[in-house]
Amino acid sequence: MSALTPAQQANWLGRLPAFELGGSAARHYLEADVEDLDLTRYSEAWRQAIQRHPALRTIITGEGRQQVLTDVPAFEPQVEEARRLDAIRTEMTTQAFDPTRWPLFEARVSRLDERRSRLHVAVDVLVADADGFALLGEEIFACYRGEAGEVDPGPDPRAEAVQEAPPVALPPQLPLAVEPRLLGQPTCVRRQRRLPGPRWHALQEHAAGLAPAAVLACALNQALAAWSKEPRFTLAVAGRNRHPRVVGDFTELTLLDVDADPRIPFQQQAQAVRTQLTRERPDGLRVLRELARTTGQPTAALAPVLFCDRLTSPPDDGWALGMGRVGFTSHQRPQVQLAHEVREEHGDLVLTWDAVDTLFPGRVLDDLIDGHLALLEQLASDPAAWQETGRDWLPPYQHRVRDQVNATSAAIPPLLLHEPFWAQAARTPDAPAVISDGRTLTYRELRAGATTLGARLRELGARPNTTVAVVMDKGWEQPLAVFGVLESGAAYVPIEPDLPAERFHYLLQHAGVKLALTQHGLDMKLPWPPDVTPIALDESLLDGDGAPEPSRIQGHGDLAYIIYTSGSTGLPKGVMIDHRGALNTVLDINRRFGVTAVDRMLTLTPLTFDLSVYDLFGPFAHGGALVMPDAGTGRAPWHWADLIERHQVTLWNTVPALMEMLVGYTRGRRQRLATTLRLVLMSGDWIPVTLPARIRSLADHDIDIISLGGATEASIWSIWHRIDTVDPNLPSIPYGKPLTNQHLEILDEALRRRPDWVPGEQYVGGHGVAMGYWRDPDKTARAFITHPNTGQRLYRTGDLGRYFPDGSIEFLGREDFQVKINGYRIELGEIEAALLDHDAVTSAVVTAIGAQRGEKRLVAYATPADTTDPDDLAKTLRDHLAAKLPSHMLPGHIVILDALPLTRNGKVDRKALPAPIATAKAAEAPEPAGDLEAALLRVWRKLAGEQLTVTDDYSAMDPMDIVRAHHAITRDIAPELSLDSMFRHTSIRTLAGHLAASS
């Protein structure tokens, strides 16, 4: 017996169901139609080949060694009936061989008619790689003709010296429809394309001395990068440079570092690939095994995308015995998502793609493959293509869909943001405009107050494109202040009154504020700078009728407001919005959702958050009213519920967390939502997928639930989606499609449109795009760009998203919410979605704690739906996550909170989440709990040393050591234990529990 080669080890272990993308048949399969087959000679040819090639007499022992059998039974191909052709193909492509039993291949013959036969051949990849399979066909053909020559004895498969493993990047991150770990038995489907001989010859001519393999690998890199989340990745390259004439598995795998930057010409990238392919590199399979060991992920598919260079390999024609042709072929590969093979056949370049189709959504594979062939054809026909950059990979049909969903142009009335209110005030002067427990303002009073205030501000120097601060708590004075500022011609700047003095002074100074509107008490309490004049508003402003029309001294392209948002440098940025952009959004929302004079809006959002802009200007445009909560009740759902009921509120517009609070309060009191509430607008943060259903479960009437999205830099909102039935399998609520006069692009770093399903950065265009950042031309230039091809002005949001085929967008969050744990990129939102899938959880957040550039740990925070013991719920949630997620995505801590901390704007405040309390590690190693654990521990300590305990995770060990432990356990302790179970239960205690439960 001898050791397995690295390729054999990978194929032997990778087929186990416990391994990601394991459970496959791991075999080559081929059909050849021949005429006048002599079955006796064909059978004898097989028997001769079996005796001549040790690989065909090989089995793999239970402890992972290969054994060449001296004597084997006489092999006879099985004769089948022609009516079973489909069944034969299914059986021979999907049924795995048992590596411990001979033979690891199969041959059948179907008689099609008196002259024609179909040969069916399946060979396990353990005994023949792709070249070996082709060589076996040639060998069978030679034996059939009686022309078999000498056999190369092949290499000694003894293990080679371990080489140092270099850093390895992630593989291509292609769009996936399902997590690979969830597939029970992945099956590869084969696609083939051809580059005709003349074009293949022209391609090589244009390569200017570059090796064909380097050119083709580079072309694959370009196509993968177009559909990968990142253009930088690791590509596995399979070849067989040594032992070219031996039947066996001698695949050599190397890892190619790819940087398919679209701004670098193809020829330059191909030269870089050639440099890598020609230099000595470590054995890729050993590198991957070391990576699996060091990251504690022995079952992960770390190189699921494969390039197979077979340009100098023998053809498969031998299997047709010179009497027909090869037809259907397939290759089932363990732990592979997508494999691309290149070879020559009769002068043509044959491009073969083996892919697990069920992994990929929509037309991703076909579009990628078609785009790849188009690139090769262009390189063959146009020498200039080798120097081009920024290739457009988007299929034409996707361009058409993007153009259609972004065709949102419509006329915008030439009005100022506040002018619809003036028209409404003239129609219904005595209707209530602002309702609060302290004071109710009619439209007449609000117009009078704004007119008087605006005139006073102009006397004090307010002019278009200058600023006046509004520094107030919630109250009826807020809308009066905002409308008064706009009436003066200036722009309003909302500032929270309870800021630290340093920040308070900075905002006033940076915004260039000389006048600040505030409330009585705050005018004396706050630390006003000496150059700022605070003006406290009182009811005397409300007397009289005021002007019937606004003063209109500014234009609709002038500044309407500045809202400060957090900045990456630690200093806030002042977002400048003009009248036209904000008015466009307000009127669009009113039109879409039929806002009328009967509507009343509960305005919970702080004035410093741009959702408040719609609160102030949306209902007033049609005669509706604002219901103002008491100051200091921003976290008081009982107060909101009372206001909704008493004042017959119809409209809700907040971040999701505040609606969560209302739902939780209503459910806890076993009450129902008010029947007047007809429209719920949620935006500004992730909407839990379970929240819409929970809202509707508390309502006795239809509620229209809308997801809105956008950025402060794009005039409140840019995109919308009506939430009807929510697919529970989706990790998030769809983002939707653009609003009127707005458009959204998902672009890569070269500002190219990303294909459907592929993540990219979101850019917003249209009339809503901000004027820029106040007094910060550098940040403005970085964030607001002009597209070099379309000439459109776009705002770069910093958020990730992707397009669906119907033209809607999925929001993927910021790159900040993606972390790496042990080399794995993890979407925190996926873990959060899994937590929210449990009925006992109402809200959840996951964070990664640890040094910025050091080791990180996942921590989950959840709030319970009902009163429950926190420790019990945490344990329940651990089990729940373990059934849904791979081990590297499981939080080390789950913290149960009564409520998640929120920012001033109602978003989850991740910085305020409490640190988990670490449990002190026991001073002594845990003792075995019973005879079974003790027996298992003795086996493991012989392999891993005396320091191993029953609770240690052995997944970081060499997979072959786990195999050897399995062999000893099945021999001496538990014969029924499967190798698959050894990789699923990775501590002695959990393994013992599994064995006890199984028995």
N, C-alpha and C positions, 0 to 999 in steps of 0.2 A: 504494500500500500504506500501511497505517496500523498503529499500535501496537495491541496487544490491550488490552482493558479489564482492570482487576484481576480481575474475575470470570472472564473468558476465560483469563487467564494461569493462574489457580488450576485451572480445569477442564482446560486443555490439559496442564499439567504433572502434575496429580494423577492422571491416568489411566495414567501410565507405571507399569509393573510394579515399577520400582525404588522407587517411593514407597509408603509405608505405606498400605494400603487402596487402592492403585492397581490397575491392570489391569481396571477395570470398564468396562462398555460406555458409560457416561456419556451416557445418552440418555433421552428421554421415550418412552413407548410407550402406545398406546391402541387399543382395539377398539370399534367402533360398529356395531350391527346396524341396517340401514336397509331400507326397502321401495321397490321400483320405482326402483332406481338407474339413472340415465342415465349410463353409463360414459363416453360421449363428452363430455358436459357436465362430468362430474367431472374428467376429464383436462384439459380446457381450463381449468377453474377453477384447477387446480394450476399450469398454465403462466402464467396471468395473475398469480397470486400471486407466482410466482418472478420475473417481470419487475417487479412493483410493489415488492418488498421486497429491497433489496440484501443483507440477511442471508442470503437463500436462494440467493444466487449467490456466497457467500463460501467461500474456502478459507484454510487457515493454512499459511504457508510454513515451510520447514524451520528458518529462523532465528527463528521465532516472531513473524511479522507477519501481519495479515489482508489478504487481497487479494480485492476484489470483481471478479468476472469480468464482462466486458461481454457476451459472447455465450456461451451454454451450449446444449447439445443440447436438443431438444424433450423435455420430461419426459413419461413415460407410466407410470401405475401398473401394476404387474405383476398379472396375473390368475392366481389359484391355484385348485386343486381343494379342495373342502370337506373331503376326507379328510385333508388336511395341516394342519388347524387347530392341533393341538398342536405340530407341528413348526414351523409359522410363528411361533407365540408364542415358542418357545424361541429360534429364530434371531434374531428381531427384538428380543428383550430382552437377549440376551447377546453378540451380535456387535458389536464396536466399528467405527465408521467410521474410515477413514483421513483425518485432517484435511487432508492435502495434495491430496486428490482430491475433485472434485465428483461427486455432491451429498452433502451431509452430512445427508441425510434419505432416507426410503424410504416408499413407499406401495404397499400391495398390496390386492387385492380378492378375496375368496373368495365364490363363488356358492353360497349355501346351498340354494336351490331356485329355482323360476321367478320368484318375487317378491323373496325376501329375499337380501340380500348382507351380508357382514361386511367392514367397512373396517379395515385394519391400518395404523397410522401410527407411524413412529419418526422422531424428530428429535434430532440431536445437541445437547447443552446448549450447545455453542459458538455456535450460531446462534439459539437461542431458550431463554430461561429459562422458568420455569413460566407466567408471565403471557404471555410471547411465544408459547408453545405454544398457550395458550387463544385468544389473539388470532388466531393463524394459523388455528385452526379456524373462528373467526368470519369471517375473510377468505375462506377456501375456500367457506364457506356463502354469503357475499355474492356471490362471483364465480359460484358455481353458479346463483344466482338472477338473475345479471346486474344486481346492485344495488351493485357495488363503488363506494366513494366515494373521496375524496382520501386520499392516504397521507401521514402525518407523516414527513418525511425522517429523523427521529431525531437523536440527539445526535452530536456530534463525539467519537469515542472517544479523543481524544488524552490522554496521561498527565496526571494532575493533580499538583500539588505534593505532595511527600512531607511527611506530618505527623509530628510527634514521637510515638514509640510509648510509650504508658503501660505500667506494669507489668501483666502479664497472669497471672492465676492459672491453675492447671491446669483442664482440662475436667472434667465429671463423671466420677468414677472408678467406672463401672458394673462389675459382675461380668463377667468374661470367661472363656469356656471355652478359648479359644486366643488366642495373641498375634496381634494384627492383622497384624504384619509377616509372619506365616507363611502368610497366605491368598494363594493364587495369583490367583484372580479372584473377588473378593467380589461377591455378588449380593444386592441389596435385595429383601426380600419385603414386600408392602404389606398393612397391616391398616387397617380403617376402623371407626369408631364414630360414632354420631350422637346429638346432643342435640336432641330434637324441638323444633319451633318454639315451643310455649308455654313449655317449660322454658328455652329459650335466651332468650326474651323476659324471663322472670322473673329469670334470672341477671343480665341487663343492668339490670333495674330495681333489684335489690339492690345493684348496684355503686356506687350513690350518686355518679354523676358520673365514676367511673373509666372510662377508655377500655377497650373490650372487649379490645383487644390486650394491654393491661397486665394485665388480669385473667387472660387465658388464658396469657400468658407466666408469670405468677406461679404458676398452677396446675401448669404443666409443671415449674417449678423445685421445687415441693413434692414432686412425684412423683419427679423425678430425685434429689432429696436423700434420699428414703426408701430408694433403692436405690444411692446413691453412698456411697463410703467416707467422704467428707467432705461436710458441707452447704454448704461454701463453695467456689465454683467459677466458671468463666467459661462463659457460654452464648453461642453464636453465633446472631445474629438476622438472618434474611434477609428483605429486603423490596424493593419497587420503587416508591419514592415519586416518582421522576422518570420522565419519558418513558413514561407509562402506555399509549400507543397505538402502540407500535412493536414489530415483531417483531425480536428480537435478545436478546443476553445482557447485560442491564443490572442484574443483581442487585447490591444494595448490602448489604454485610455489616457489622454492628456487633457489638461485644462487650459483653455484659451482665455486670456484676459481681454475683454472686449470693451472698447470705448467707441461706439458708433455715433460719435458726435455729428449731427447732420450738417454742421458748418464746415466740416473737413471733406475735401474732395474724395471720391471713391478710390482713385488710384493711390493716394497717400495712405488711406486706410488699408488697402490691400497690401501695400508694402509693409505696413506694420504687422499685419497678419503673417506675411511670409517670414519676417524676422522671427516671430515666435515659433512658427512651425519648424524652422530649420535649426533652432538652438536646442541644446539638451535640456529637457525638462523633467521634473519628478514624475513618477508613476501616478497618474491621476486617481486610480482606484485606491492606492495607499493613502494619498492625500485626503480623499473623501472619508476613508475609514477613520483616519486620525481626527478629522473634523467632527465626525459623528461621535467619537469617543469623548473629545474635549468639551463638546456642547451637551453631552448627555442625551443625544438623540440617535440611538443606534438604528432606529427603524425609519428615519426620515429619508425621503427621496431628495438627495442633495444636488443631483445633477440630472434633472428630469428632461432636459432638452439636449439632443445628441446630433452631432454631425458625423456621418459615416463616409469616409473617403474610400471608395472602391474603384477608382479610376483605373488602377492596374490589376484589378482582380479578375479571376476567370468568370466567364459568363455562366448562366444557368442552363445553357442549351443542352448540356450533356444529359440532363434528365429526360429529354425527348428521344434519346437513343438514336438520333439521326433519322428518325422515322416519323417526325411530326413537329409539334411546337409546344412550348410551355405556355400555359394559359394563366389561370388564377394563381396568385402567390400571396402569402401573408407572413408576417413576422411578429410574433407576440413577445414583447420585451418587458421584463419586470422593472418596476420603478421608473418608467419612462412615460412622459406626457406626449412628447413629440420627437420623432427621429426623422432626419433628412439624410437620404443616401444618394450619392452620385456615382454613376458608372457609365461606361460606354457600351453601346450595343449596336453593331452593324454601322458604325460611324456616327450614330446619333448620341447625344448626351441624354441619358435617362435620369430623370429627377423623381425619386420615390419619397413619399411622405407616409410614415406610419404614425397615426395619432389616436389617442383615446378620445373619440368623438364626444362622448358623454360629458367630458370635462369642460368643453368649450361652448360658449353661448353663440346663438345665431349663426352668422356666416363668417365668423372670425377666421376659421381655418381656410375656407375657400378664398376669402379676400386676401389673406396673407400669401397663400400659394399663387394666386393669380398675379398679385403685385410682384412677387419674387420673379416669376417667369417674365413679366413685362420688363423688369429691370435687366435681366439677362439679354433679352431681345434688343433692348436699347443699347446695351454695352456692345453687342455684336454688330449693330448697324450704324452706330454713331460714335466716332472716336471722341467727340466733344463731351459725351456723357461721362467719361472717366474723370473729367475735371469739374463736373457740376456739383453744386451743394444744395441742400435744402429740398431734396426731391419730395414731390407731393404724392403721398401714398394713399390718400383718401379716395376710395372708389367713387366714380361719377355719381352713382345713385345716392350716395351719402351726402355729397355736396348739394344735390338737389333738395334733399330733406332739410339740411341745415338752412339753406337759403329760404325755403318755404316757412319754417317756423320762426325765422328772424325777420320775415317780411311783415313787420308790425306797424308800418308808418300810418299815421293818421294826423289830421289837423289838430293843432293845439290852439284854443282860443287865445287871442292876444291880451291876456289879462295878467294882473299881478296875483300873487298867491292869496292875498286876503280879499280880493275884489268880489269873488262870489258871495262872501258874507255880506258885503254892502248891498248887493242886489237883493239878497234874501231879507235883510233888515228893512228894506223899503217895502217888501211885500207883506211881511208878518212882524211888524215892530213890537207887538205885545206878546209874542210867543216866548216861552222860556228858552234861554240860550245856555245859561250855566246854572246848575242846580247843586247846592251844597247845604249842609245842615246849618251853616252860619248865614248864608245869603243866597238868594236866587236872583240872577240877572236876566232881564229880558233882552231881546235883540236891540230894542231902542236904547236901553241903558248901556249895553256894551258898545254900541256905535257911538253914543254920546261921549262915553268915557274915553274911547280910543281917539276920537276926533280932538277932544280937549287935550289929552295927553300928547298926541302927536304934534299939535301946534306948540305946546310948551317945550317939547324936545327940540323942535326946529329952532325955537328962540335961543336955546342953549347950545346950538351948533350942530345938531344932527343933520346929516346929509346922506345922499345915496352913497353906498359902498363905505360908509363909516359904521362904527359898531356902538351898540348900547347893550349893557349887560342886564340880564334878568336873574336876580338872586333871590329866590323865594322857595318857601315850603309849599306843599299842595294847598290850594285855596282859590277862591274866585278871582283873586288878583292876577293869577298867572295869565289866563287868556286876555284879560284887559291889558296887561303889560305888553304881551307879544303883539297884539293888534295895534297898540299905541306906537310901538317902535316902528312897525312897518308903515303906519300912517305918516310917520315923520319922514319917511324916505330911507331911514337907516336899516341895518340888519341887526337882528337880535342874537345875543350870545348867552345861552343859559349856563349858569354856574351854580353848583350845589352850595347851599349856605353853610354846611357843616364840614367843609373841607379843612384840612390842616392849614394854618396861616401861610406857610411857605408856598403851598400849591395854590391857595386862593390868590395870593399876590401875583404869582407867576402868570396865572390865566388872565387876570385883569390887565397886567402889564403887556403880555404877549398879544392879547387881542386888541390892544390900543384903546382900551375902554377909558372914557372920561366921565360917562354918565352911567349910573347903575340904578335900575328900578328894583325896589325891595318892599318888604312889609314892615309895618310898625313893630317895633321890638328889635328886628334884625338891623334896622338902620343905626341903632345905638349899640347893639351887641357885637357886631362883626368887626374885625380888625381892618377897616377900610384904609387903603393907601391914601396919602395926603392929596394926590392928584386925581382921585376919583370922587365924584359927587354922588352920594346915595340919595335917592328920591323915594320916599315911602308913599305908597298909594293909599288913598282913602276914598270913602263913599261920595265925597263931594264932587268927584270927577263924573259921577253918573247922572247928575242933574242936567236937564235940558234935552233937546232932541239931537244935537250934534249935526254935522254936515251930512247931507243926503248922499254925497258921493265921496270917494276917497280923493285925497289931494293929488295923488299920482305924479309925484315929482321924479320917480325912478322908472326905469324900463324893465321889461320882463327878463332881460338878460343881466340885470344887476343883482347884487348880492341880497339874498333874503335872510339867511341865517348862517351862523358858524357853530358847529357842534364839535367839541373836542373829544378825541378818542385816544386810547393809550398808544404810545409809540414804542418801537423796538429799542430806542436809545434811553428810555425811561422818562422822556419828556413827551407830554401829550401833543397831538397834531390837531390843528384847527381845520376841519373840513368845511369848505366854502360851497354852499348850494345857492344857485340862482332861483329866481321866481319861476321861470318856465319849467325847469326840471322838477321842482317839488309840485307845482300845480298839475303837471302832466300825470304824475303818480296818483295824486289825490282824486282827480276827476275820473281816472281809469278805474280805480277801486270803487268809487261811487256808482259808476255805470255798470260794472260787472255784477255788483251785488245789490243793486236796486235800492240804494240808500235814499230815504225820503224824510219828510217832516215828522213822521211818527216815530223815527228811530231815536234812541237814546244810548249814548256811549258812556260806559263806566271807564273813566280815564285813570288808570293805575300807574302808567309808565312815567318815570321822572322826566322832567322837561329836558334834561341833558341827554336823553336817549331818543334817537330819531323816530321811534314808533310814536312818540308824542306829537310829531308833526301831523300825522294823519288824525289823531284824536282832536287836535285843535281846528284843523281846516276841513276835514271830511264831512262830518255831520252839519256844520254851519253852512256849507254850500247848498244844502237842500232844506234848511229849516229844522234840522234835528237839534238835540240838546246834549250837553255834556253833564254827566253826573260826577261831581268832584268828591272824592273821599276825604275824610278828615286827615289833617297832617299827622304823620307818625303811624299811619295804619297800613304801611306798605307790606306788612307781613301778617295781616289780620283778616283771614278769609271769612270769619264770622261777620265782620263789618261789611265786607263786599257782598256777602249773601243777603244781608239785610237791605243794603242799598239797591241791589238788583230787584228784590221783591217789592220794596216800597215805591221805587221810582220807575218800575216797569222797564228795566234796561233791556235793550234788544241786541246791542252790539258789544262784543268783547274783543280787545286787541292787546295782547301781552306776549311775553315770552312764555314757552311751555311750562316752566317751573311754577308760575303763578296759577295757571289753570290746574296744574297738579295739586296745588294747595287747596284750591276751591273744591276739586273733586274729592280729595281726601277728607276735607271737612264735611262736605255734604254726605258722603258715604258713611263717615263715622257717626253722624247724627241720624242716620237712616232717613234722610230727607230726599227730596227730589229737586232738580234744577227748576228755576222759575220758567213758566210756560212762555213768557215773553221773549226769552233769549233765543234768537233765531240764527245769529251769525257769530262764529268763533274764528277769529284770525289769530294765528300763532306764527311767530317768527323769532329770529334772533338767536336761536339755539336749536339743538337737536330735539325733535319731537319723538318721544318714545312711541314705538310702534303699537303699544297697547293702549295709549292714552285716548285716541279717538273712540275706541269701543267702550272705554270706561265712561267717557262723557255721555255717549248715547245711552248707556245702560241706566243713567240717572235721569233721563229725560222722558217725558210722556208725549213728546212731539218731535218733529223733524228739526234737527239742527244742522245747518250748513257749516262744515268744518273745513277751513282753508289753511293750507301751508303757504306761507310767503317767505321769500328769501331775497337777499340782496346785501348791500353794504351801505354804511353811512355815506360813503363816497359816490353812491349812485342813487341819491334821492329816495331814501326810505327802502323801497323794494324794486326789484327788477324781474322777478319770476314768481309764478304762482302755480298751485296744484290743489284741486279739489279732492279732499280725502273721503273716499267712499269706503268700499271694502278694502281692508288692509291685508296684503299677503303676509301671513305670519312668518314665512321663510325669508322675507326681506330684512336686512339689518337696519334699514331706515326707511322713512317716508320719502317717496320720490320728491325731487326738488321742483320739477314741473317745466313749464315753458315760459318764454319771455312775455312780459306785459307790453302794453301799447307803447310804441316809439322807443322800445328798448331791445337790445339783442345781446345774446350771450355766446361766447366762443369758448371752446375747450382746446387749448393750444399747448404745444410742446415748447422746449426752450428755444427753438428756432422760429417760433410763432407760426407753426403749421397746425392746421386742424388735426386733432387726434381722431383716429377711427372710432366707430361705435364700440362701446364696452371698454375702451382704453382710457385710463385716468390721465388727466392733464390739468393744467392750471386754468382756473376760470378767469375770463376777461369779460367785462361789461362794457357795452357801447350804447350809443343812443343819446337822447336828450336828457336823460337823468344823470349823466356823468358829471361829477363835481367840477367846479372851476379850478380846483387845486387845493393845496394846503396853504393856509393863511401865513404869509410872511416866511415861506420856506420853499424857495424855488428848486433847491436840490432834491428834496423829497418829492416834490411835485413832478419833476422830470423823471424820477425813477418809477413812480407809480402810475403816471398818466402818460401813455405812449401813443404814437401814431403808427399804425400798422404799415410796414414798408410796402406791402403789395396792394392793400385795399385803400389806404389813405384814411382809414377810420380812426377816430380818437377812442382809445380804450383805457379802461381802468383795470390794473392788475390787482386782483383781489387777494392773492396769496392762498386762496382756498383751492382744494382739489375737487374735481368732478369728472363725470363721464357722460357721454351721450348714449341714450338707448336708441334702437332703430326707429322708433316712432317720433323721434325728435325731442323727447323729454330728457331732462338731465337728472342724474343722481348726484346728490351732494356727498362728498367723501371727507369733508372736514379739512383741517389744516395739516400740513406735514408734521406740525408740532404734536399731533395726537397719534403719531406713529412712533414706535420705539423699537429698539433692538434688544432682545434678550438672548444671550448665548448665540449671537449671530443670526437670529431669526427676526425678521421685521414683523412686527405685530401691530395690527389695527386695534387700538383700544376700544373702538366702537363695536367691534365684533364681540368682544367679551361683554360689553355693556348690554348688547342686544340679547345675548344668551342669558344674562341675569334677569332682564326684564321679561323673558319668556316664562319665568316662574310666577305662578299666581300670587305667591306670598310677597312679591316685591312690587313697590309702586314707583321707585326711581332708583337709578344706579349710576355710579361713576367709577371708572377705573383709571388709576394713575400708575406711573413708574417712578419709584423713589430710588435714590442713590446718587453718587457723584456724576457730574455731567458727562464725564468721559470715562467713568468707571463702571463697575458692575451695578446693574439695576435689578430691582425686584418689583413685581406687580402687586398692587394693593387695590382691592375692590371695596367700594362703599355702597351700601344699600339701605333703603328705608323700607320698613315692613308695612304690609297692607293692613294688618291687624295687630293687636297686642300679642306679643309672643316673646319667648325667652331668646335673647340675642345669640347666646351660644348655640342653642338648638337650631336657630335659623341659619347661622353661619355654617354649621355642619351640613344642614340640608342643602344649602347652596353649593358647598364644595362638591357634594355628590352629584348635584344637578349639573354643574359645570364639567365634572370629570366625564359625564356621559355624553357631553356635547363637543368638548374641545380637546385638542392634543395637550400633552403634559406641559409643553413649553409655554402654553397660553393660560395655564392655571395660576390664579393669584396665590401668592404665598400667605396673604392675610385677607380676610373678609371682615370688614368692620361694619357693624349695624348701627345706624344713626336714626334718631327720631325724625330728623329733617336734614337735607343737604344745605350747606351754607350757600348763600346767594350774594351776588354783587348788588350794587345800588340799582342796576338795570334789570335785576331779576334773573340773571344768568348764573349758572353754577359757578361758585367761586372755588376753583381748584386749589388755590393757594391757602385757603382757610380750612381745608380738610385736615382733620387731626391725624397725627402720626400714629401708626399702629403700635400697640404695646407688644414688644417682643417677649416671647416666653423663654425663660431661662433654660438653657440646655442642661439636661441631667448630668450630674458629675460622673455617674457610672453608666456603662453601656447596659441597655435593657437585656434582661435574661430571656432565654427561649421560653415561650409559654406552651409547654407540653413536649411530648416525645417527637412529634412530627417536625416542629420547628428546630429541635435540637439535632435531629438527623439531617435536615437540610443544611443547617449551619455547618456541620462537620464536612459535608461535601464541598460547600462553597469555600471554607477556609483552606482547604487543600489547594484551591486555585488562586484565591485572592489574599490569603494571609490571615493571621489570627486577629487583626484589627477589625475585621468585618463584623458587623452586628446584624441582628435580625431586622432592624428597621432601616438599614442603609440601602440606598438606591443603587443597584448594580448595573443600571443602564449605561453608565459611563465606561464600563469595561469593554474590552475587545469582544465584538460579537462572537468570535470563534470560541472564546472562553465560556460565553453563555451556552454555546452549543455543547461544549465538553461537559459543562455542569449538567445540562439536560440529559446527556448520554448516561452519566453516572446516576442521576436520580431515577431515570426510567429503568436502569439495570438493577438498582439496589433498593429503591424506596417506592416509587409510584410508576409502574409500567404504563399507566394510562395517560400520563402527562404529555401533552403535545408540545412540540417545540414552539408553536405559535403562542401558547399560553405563557411560556417562559419570557417572551418579549412583551407580553401584555401586563404581567404582574411582576414588577421589577424590584421587589424587596422580598426577603424570606418570609416576612410576616404576611404580606398580601398573597404570596404564592401558596403558603400553607393554608390560608383562608380559602383560596380558590380550590385547592385539593380537598379540603374538608367539605366544602359545599358540594363539590362534584360527586363525592362518595356518598 
